[in-house]
Amino acid sequence: MSAELKRALLERCRKMEIPMVGVASVDRWERPPFEPWMPEEFYPRSIYPEARSVVVIGLPISLPVLETSPSVWYRELYRTVNILLDQYTYRLSNFLTERGHPSVFVPRDGYASVEALLKNPVAFFSHRHAAYLAGLGSFGVNKVLLTPEFGPRVRFGSVFTSAELPPDPMLTDDLCTRCMRCVRMCPARAINEKDYPEGLTDKNACSVYSAELNRHGVSPCGVCIKVCPVGTDRKLYDRSDASIYAKSDRAPELHRAWEHVRSYGDN
């Protein structure tokens, strides 16, 4: 395995101001960490047979913007982060390829539109599972990956590479607090209280609600990730009390600000 190449890759990520990076060997997909697991057709080697490692990067979603969701402000932040993920993973794949290790980036959203998810609510590759296997977080009740730094407020992108890079250790801590705010506050009633992967999100209900928001120009939803109490970013933004989202009397000035943003820009 090329430890030197990994050091060069991490330095490249540092210069690109990418805050989260993890590496997983492709054989981790072939040794399911829990059941039920994904079908083999979703494994990296099934998509890019030359793959030996998967590099996963994460970019945070700014909590104060997310708090206005559903809104045009959050929609634009979401789109901006997705664009950056595709650009960064494309550049990193070229970085590795130019060093003699053919690599390809995986687009952040492997589907055409929200409407496409109504027909088949699955993408051809799961970045959140890749991030889990690369040691960046653990799954929460909301079926999203929770990270120590940003809770579930992170978007991930991946690179398949033929380079055999030293993998990072998987996270052993369970970050979910089981507060069930994501369950209670989901507007689509798409989440149940069972731990991942026993209780799977009702993807159709989530997609139907997202499609409705999309018609108004304010998708995605984002409620289940904004109310999650996990993440040091909450302390940074002075949002340690996650009950403020359900009780307006706890932070009336914030609720006025959120309502102002939501009142403009939709269809």
N, C-alpha and C positions, 0 to 999 in steps of 0.2 A: 504493500500500500504506500501511496505517495504522501507522506506527511509534509514534505516540502511544498508540494503543489497545493495542499490544503492551506498551509500558512499563507501562500501567495494569494489564494482565493479569498481568504478572510481579510487580508490586507486590502484587496481590491474592494470588497464589500465595505470596509471601513471608509475608504476614500469616496465611495458612492453614498455614504451616509445611510447605510442600511442597518437598522438597529438590531434585527434579529436574524440569525443564520444558524441552520442546523443541517447535519448530513446523516442520511440513513443508507445503509447497504440494501440492495434490492432483495436480498434473501430474507429480510425482516417481513416482507409481504408474504413470503412463502411459509413463514412460521407464525400463524395467526396468534396475536396476543390475547384475543378473547373471541368468543362465539356469540352470535353468528358473525362471520367475517365476510368480506366481499368476494364475489366470484373471481376466478383466476384471470378472466379477460380484462379486469381492471388493474392488474399488476403492472408495474413499470416495464418488465421484460416482455409482457404481452403487447405493449404499445410501441416500445422501442427496444427490440431484441438485443441491441448492443449495450443497453444500460447495465452498469455495475453499481452505480451510486445515484442517489437523488439528493440534490441540494435544494433546501427549502429556505426561502426568505420571508420575513414578515414585516409589514408596515402598519403602524397604528392608525386607528380611527380616532380623531380628536373628540374627546368626550363632550365638551360644550356644544359642538356642532351636532353630534349625534343626539343630544338631549332635545333638539328641536324636531326630531323625526316624528311623523313623516313630514318632510319639508323639502323645498327646492334646495335649501342650503346643504342638507345631508345628502341629497341626491347628487349634487355636484362634487361633494367631498368623496363620496363613494366612487364616482366615475374617475375622479382624479387619481385616487389611490390605485384603482384597477389599471389605469393607463401606465402609471409608474411601475407597477409590478410587471406588466408585460415588457416594458422597456428595459427594466433592470435584469430580468431573467434572460431576455434576448441577449443583452450585452455580456452577461456572465457566461452564457452558453458559447458565445464567440470567443471569450477569454480562454475557456478551457479547450475549445476546438483548435485555436491558434497554437496551443501548446502541445498538440499532438493527440488530444483526446476528444474525438468527435462527440458533440453534445447538442442537445436541442432544448429549447424552452417549451414549457407547456402553458397555453393561454389561461389566464385567470378564470374566465368563464367559458366552459366548454359547451355552450349552447347558444342558440341564435337569439332567443328572447324569452321573456316570462311566459308568453303564450306557448312556446315550445316545451316549457316545463309542465304545462298542463297536460300535454300529450304523453310526455315521458320525463318524470321529475328526477332525472339522474344525469350527471355529466360523465364524460368518458374517463375522467380521472378525478380523484378526491384529494385536494390539497390539504384539507384538514387532517386526513388520515396520514398523509405524508409528513405533516408537521408533528403529529403525535409520534410517529416512528422516528423522527429526527430529534426527539427530545425537547421540543419547544413547549409542550403543555400537556394537559390531561382533559378528558371530555367531561362536560357538565351535564346536568339534567336537561338543559336546553339543546343538547346534542351538538353543541358548538365547542371548539377547542378553547379551553381557558389557559391563559398564560400568567405567570407571576407578575409580569410588568403591566400588562394592559387588560387582564381578564380576557373576555371574549372579543374585545374591541381591537382586533387585528385581522388584516387580510393577508393571505398567503399566496405565494407563487412558487413554482418548482422548475428545476432543470434536471433532465435526464442526462447523465454523462457516462461515457465508457471508462472514465478514470476510476480506479479503485481507491477511494479516499477513506481515511480513517473515520468510522462512524462515531457520532456523539452518543453518549449514554441516554437512554430513555428516562423520562421523568418518572420517579417512583411515587411522588406525593400526589394525593388526590386533592385538587384545589377547590372543588365544588363544595359550598357550605350547606347545600340542601335547604336554602332559605325559601325556595319555591316561588320567588317573585316572578321569575320568567313564566312559570306555569299559570299563576293567577292573573298576570297582566297581559298575556298574549291575546291580542284582539281577534285572532283567528281561532282561538281555542285549539291550537295545533300541537300542544306539548302536554305530555302526561308526567306523572311524578316518578316514574320508574327510572332507575339509573341506566345510563348508556352501557351496552346496546340493547338491554332488555326492552325498554320502552322507546320505540322509534317515533320521531315526529311525524305527524300527519302531513306529509309533504304536499298532498293535493290541497288541503285546506290552506296551507301556507302559500302555495302558488296562486290559488284563487284570490286570496286577499292581496297578494303582490300585484296580480294582474289588474285588480281594481285600482290600486294606488297608481299603477303605471298609466292607466287611462287619465288620471288627473295630473300626471307628471311629477309625482312625489314618491315614487318607489325608490329604494326598498323600504321595508317597515322598520326594522332595527330595534323594536321594543325589547326583545328578550336579551339583547346585548347591552342596552343602555341601563337597564335596571339591575344588572348583575353586580353584586358588591365586591367581586374579586378583582384584584389589580391594584398596584401601587399608584396608578394614574389617578385613582379616586382621591387619594390623599393630596396629590399634586394640585388637583383642581378644587380642593376643599369640598369634596363630595362623599365623605366617608359615610354619611347617613343616606343610604339608598332608599329610605322610605319617603323621601321628598317627592318621588315620582307619583306616588299614590295619594299623598296628602298635600294639598296646595297651601294649607296654613303653615306648613313647616318652612316653606321658602316662597312666599307670595311674589317677591320681585323676580325670581327665576321663572315662575309660571307665567307672569305677565310678558316676560321677554320671549319665552317659547311660543306663546299664543300670537305674539306680534309677527314672528317669523312665519308661522303656519298660515297666517291670514293673507299672505301674498305669494304670487308666483305660480299657483296651481291653475289647472284648467277648469 
